[in-house]
């Protein structure tokens, strides 16, 4: 898989936030990174952040701890998907 795109509503850093995410059926940055690893994706783009988070890059940074090729989706951003041989 070239690219995994995931909706990420919260960070995994606080137990209370993980609990809220689970109750609402949302993913954490850790969930998104683990899914990308399982899918053997080359890159992960996270988006659809909770309005509580003003710094999307910080969320991508959290995902990078598990999946280094993680990026924050931003309006107008483009990602090239290379054709595999």
N, C-alpha and C positions, 0 to 999 in steps of 0.2 A: 504494500500500500504506500503510495507516494505521500498522501496528506490526510491527516485526521483533523476534523473540525469538531470542536466540542463547546457546548454551552457550559459556562462555569459561573456558578452563582455565588460561590464563597471560597474562603481559604480553609485549609485543614488545620490551621494553627491553634484554634481554640475549640475545645470540646463542645462548648455551647453552640458554636457556629456549625460544626459538623452535624450536631443533633438537629438543628433547624433545617439544614440542607436536606437531610434524610427525610424529615417529616414532610417537606414540601416537594420531594421527588427531584431535588436538584443535585448537581455534581459539585464536588470541590475541585480545586486545581490538582490535588493529588489523584482523585478519581480519573480526571481527564488524562493525566500523565500515565497512569497505570493502564488505561484502555489503549492508549497509543502504543505502549510497550507490547501489550498482548497482541495487537494488530500488526506488529512489526512495521509500523509507519515510519517514514523517513522524517516527517515534520509534524508538529502539532500546532494548530492555531486555535486559541481559546477566545471566546467572545460571549456576548449576552450576559455581561456582568451585572451584578446587583448594583443599584444606584448608591449603595453604601460605600462602594469603592471608587475613589477618584483617580487612582493610579493603576491603570490596566497593566502597565509594564511590571509593577510589583507582583501582580498575579502571575504573569508569565514567568517571572523570576522564581516563584515558588514551584511552578511546574518543572522548570529547568533542573531543579534538584534531583528529580527522577528521570526526566526526559530532556536532555540538553538542547535539542532542536525545537524548543517551544517558543511561540510568538504570540503577542497580543494582537487580536484583530482590531483594526482601526479603519474608520471610514476612508475609502479611497485606496486602501492598501491592496496590492496585487501580489500573488504568489505564482511562480512558474512551476508547472508540473512537467518534469522531463519525461520523455518517452523512454521506456526501458527497452533494452535490446532484446 
